[in-house]
Amino acid sequence: MSNREKVVVLAGGKGSRIQRGDSPPKPLTPIGGKPIIGHVIDGFARQGFADFIVALGHFKGAMRAFFSQQQSPVSIVPVDTGENTDTGGRVFRLKYLLEEETFILAWCDGVWDVDLSDLLRFHRAHKRIATVVTVQPRLPYGLLGLNGDQVTSMIEKPRLDDVWVSAGIFVLEPEIFDHLTSDDASWEVDTLPLLAAKNELMAYRHHGFWQSMDTLKDAELLNDIWEGGNAQWLQISKRGRA
């Protein structure tokens, strides 16, 4: 199986919440000995995607050096989208490569087992400009049930059933570029609220595995999962959008 949609991976941010001293840039943070951006690209490649554009910015030298050393069966094109360009601006700078076709946009700070064929079917059916993969996060603390000062229950790190967050994966139509106009555009603050206000943003609810890597603690968790032989992101969830 092969998919013709291009995949854009954003890898140009500072990663300030995980960057420490001489540690590698966030996209090159190793999980099981492989940088997380490698896991992200592999996740798409396993499902038939073969055409990747990586938006570079901060640490572009280290990123280019990494890609130059890789032997991959897929096409990976690193593109410098500017040192200080915002997230929406990085997509805007790639218009000349994407303006005539549906494409996928992904952040490189998380791993998942999303069924991408099902995601694309969902996107094509609703005929809007954008689809965002949404997941239910887990509270990173123990949740107490209280009756006055009496503790009645304790649930460790529960899933927040009524809360949905972006998983950092989007399917986009070329009309997205009508809503991106400058380097200063923030994808999260400017573009997504605008699409939602215009009824052009739909949510694909993913009930399978997803884990972000925003902090060193997250990286340690993912390495523990890898070392425990339970790397669920190496599979495809068949639970769909239940």
C-alpha positions, 0 to 999 in steps of 0.5 A: 500500500502506498499513499500519495499525500505528502507529510510535513513534519514541523521540526524547527522550534526551540524545544525549550521545555526539553532542551538542557545544556548540551542535550540534542535538539528536541527532534533528535532526542533519542527514544530507544536509540533512535531520534523521535523524529525518526519514530514519527517518520517511520510511523507514517512510512509503515502505513505507506507514506513515502514523501516527507518535507521536514520544516527546519529552523532552530538547530537546522545544522544538526538536523541536516547532518542527521538526515544526510547520514540516513539511508531511507527508502522514503523521500525526506526533503529538509527545508529551512523555514526560518530561525524565528518563524512561528508554527503557522508561518512555517507551513505558510513558507511551504506553500509552493510545495503543497498548494495543489494537493491534500497533505498531512501536517505533524509535530515531531514531539509525540508518538501514536498508533493512529490508523492513517487510512481511516483518518484520511477516509474521515477527512475526505468524507466531511469535505472541510479544509482541515481535520485534527486528530484529537485524544483524551489526555491523562491527568499527570496526578492522582485525582482525589474524590472528596466529601468535605475533608473526607477522601472518598476515592483515589484514582492515579493519573486518570484519563480526562473523559470530557477533555480532548486535545490536539495530538499534533496531526492534521489533514489539510486541503490546499485552501489552508493557504488562504488562511496563512499569510505571514511568518508570524502566524501561530498555528495554534493561536491564530490558524486553528481558532480561525478555521473553527470559527468558519466551521472548517475544522473537524475532529478525528477522535483517536482512542488508541495510543498517544504520548507526547514528548514535551519534557525530559520526564516524557522522554524518560517515560517513552524510553521506559516503554521502549525498554519494556517491549511495549512500544505501541506506536509500532502498531496500528490501532484498530479501535477506530473512532469508537 
